[in-house]
């Protein structure tokens, strides 16, 4: 059976608990987490936690509640998008600066075009959010 995001998340949580308990070192945790996130079928996930103890009843009770997990707010997602924009701005600005230095002349600030378009899209997303709950 194909693994779902919830299956991969459950394994990732067990691996994180094992890391904090000292059952896994950081290298092994990273290796297993990478395999878990790339798992296609449930059978790929089972060996990743086979040598770890089963979670106690208290841990199962807290993680297996029937209450829905609240989704990340659209505001925090929007702020995260601006962080990506800032990263892109730093990279493109650095490329522009290096090429200007190498060329010996101040080149036109070309990052303004992609960054401007990207910023316009982010601002449009703030004005007209894509709210799935309004469509239902």
N, C-alpha and C positions, 0 to 999 in steps of 0.2 A: 504494500500500500504506500502511496506517495506521502511524504512528510508534509505537514502543514507548518505555517509560521508558529502556531501555538506549540507544536511538538518540538520544534527547534528551540523556542524560547524556554520551554520546560527543561530541556537538557542544558541549555546555557545557564539557567538558574541553579541547577544541581552542581554544575561545574564551578560556578562562582562560590557556592557554599563550601564545596570541597577545597577550593583555594583558600578561603578565609579560615577554614579549620586546619590548614596545613597538610591536607592529604595530597595536594598537587602543588608542584612548584610552578613558578610563573611561565616557564618555557612549555611545560606539559599542558598547563591550562590553555595557553595561547594556541598550541597545536590542536588540542581537542576542540576548542571553541571554533577555530577555523573550519575544521572538519564538520562540526555540527551545523554551522551556518551554510555550508555548501552541500549538506545532505539532501539527497533527492527522495529516498525512500526511508521509511521508519527503521528498516533493518540496518541502515547506515548509522542510526543514532544509538541503537542498543549497545554496541560494544564500547561506546564512548563513556558510558556510566556503569558498565557491568561490574567493574572492580570497586565501585564506590558503594558505601552503605545506603540502604533505603532511607528516605527522609523519615523522621519521627512523626508520630500522629499530630503533634502540635504544628509542625511545619506544613503537613498536608492540610490541616484544618485552615491555616491562615492563607495558604496559596490556592486552595480549592474552594473558595467561597463562591457562591452562586451570584453574587453581585457583579454587575458588569464593571469592567475596568474603565475608568474615565479616560476618554480620549484626550490627547494633548490639545491644549487650547489652540485655536487658530492664531491667536496673538503670538504665542511662543513660536509657532511654526513660521510666522511672518518675520519675527526677529531672527530666527535661524537663517532664513533666506537672505536677510541683509548681512549676516555674518559671512555667508558664502560670497555675496557681492563684494564685501570688503576684501576677502581673500583674493578674488579675481582682480580687484582694483590694485592690490599690492603687486600681484604677479605681472599684470599688464603694464603698470607704471614702472616696474623694475625693468622690464624688457625695453620699454620706451627709453628709459634713462640710460641703460647700457648701450643701446644702439646709437643714441645721441652722442654719448661719450666716444664711442668707437669711430663714429662718422666725423667727429670734430665740429659738428654744427648742431644747434638745437632743432630737432625735427618737429614737425607738427604733432601735437598731442593726440595721436590716433586713438588711444584707449577711450577717449571721450565718447566715441560713437558706440562701441559695444556696451560700455558701462551705462551710457545714457539710455539705450534701448532696454537694457536689463532693469535699470531703476524705474523706467516707465512701466514695465510689466509688473514689478513689485508694487508700485503705487496703485496701478489699476486693480491688482488683486486685493488691496486694502479697501478700495472704493466699491468694487463689485466682487465680494468673496464668493468662492465656489462652495456654498454650504449644502452638503448632501442632505442634511436633515430637512431643508425647506422643500426638497423635491418629492418627499414621501407623502 
